Amino acid sequence: MADCCGHRIKKRSEEEYRSLTNRLSRIEGQIRGIRGMLERDAYCPEILAQAAAANAALSAFSRELLSSHIRSCVAEDIRAEKEGAVDELIEILQKLMR
């Protein structure tokens, strides 16, 4: 699907949208918490543990979004024999695996 400018867009179900935005809200809270720890001069390993938790949460968000993308957009593009669908997926996976 494309918008008026030719950029691809995806309409998400209410459930998918809610799940993703809830994850992002929790991640935002974790990041604010880390900033607060830094401002309170918390011990480095405690901050690092919270940073690791935030990284894990962001990775979980990416996995959920990627799964949805593969099941919908990629599958549709492959069924429609859209050239470059697999290449786009490989590019995304390479970015995620850095």
BELRAUR-V291090 format. One record per residue. RES is the residue in one letter. OMEGA is omega in degrees with one decimal (none if undefined). D_CENTER is the distance of its C-alpha to the mean C-alpha in Angstrom with 1 decimal. Layout:
((RES;OMEGA;D_CENTER) (RES;OMEGA;D_CENTER))
//
This chain:
((M;-179.6;19.8) (A;175.9;20.5) (D;-175.3;21.2) (C;-177.0;24.5) (C;179.5;23.6) (G;177.0;22.6) (H;178.3;18.8) (R;176.2;16.9) (I;178.1;15.3) (K;172.9;14.2) (K;-179.3;15.8) (R;174.8;13.9) (S;177.9;16.1) (E;-179.7;16.8) (E;179.5;15.7) (E;179.7;12.2) (Y;-179.0;11.9) (R;180.0;13.5) (S;-178.8;11.4) (L;-179.6;8.0) (T;175.6;10.2) (N;177.5;11.9) (R;-179.8;9.2) (L;177.7;8.6) (S;177.6;12.4) (R;178.7;13.0) (I;177.1;11.0) (E;177.6;13.0) (G;177.9;16.0) (Q;-179.3;15.6) (I;176.3;15.5) (R;177.7;18.5) (G;178.5;20.1) (I;177.5;19.9) (R;178.4;21.4) (G;178.2;24.1) (M;179.3;24.9) (L;179.7;25.4) (E;179.2;27.6) (R;178.9;29.6) (D;178.3;30.1) (A;-179.9;28.5) (Y;-173.4;29.2) (C;-178.7;26.9) (P;177.8;26.0) (E;177.5;25.0) (I;-179.7;22.6) (L;177.9;21.3) (A;178.8;20.8) (Q;176.9;18.7) (A;177.7;16.6) (A;177.9;16.1) (A;178.5;15.0) (A;176.5;12.5) (N;178.9;11.1) (A;179.0;11.2) (A;178.5;9.4) (L;176.0;6.4) (S;177.9;6.9) (A;175.5;7.4) (F;-179.5;4.3) (S;178.8;3.0) (R;179.4;6.6) (E;-179.8;7.0) (L;178.5;5.4) (L;178.5;7.3) (S;178.0;10.1) (S;-179.6;10.5) (H;-179.6;10.6) (I;-177.7;13.1) (R;-176.7;15.1) (S;-172.0;15.5) (C;-177.2;15.3) (V;179.7;16.2) (A;178.4;18.8) (E;-179.4;20.3) (D;179.3;20.5) (I;177.7;22.2) (R;179.8;24.6) (A;-179.8;25.4) (E;179.3;26.1) (K;-179.7;24.0) (E;177.0;24.6) (G;-178.1;21.7) (A;-178.9;19.2) (V;178.1;19.2) (D;177.8;19.3) (E;178.3;16.1) (L;179.0;14.4) (I;178.5;16.1) (E;178.8;15.0) (I;-179.6;11.3) (L;179.0;12.1) (Q;177.7;14.3) (K;-179.1;11.8) (L;-175.4;9.5) (M;178.9;12.9) (R;none;14.4))
//
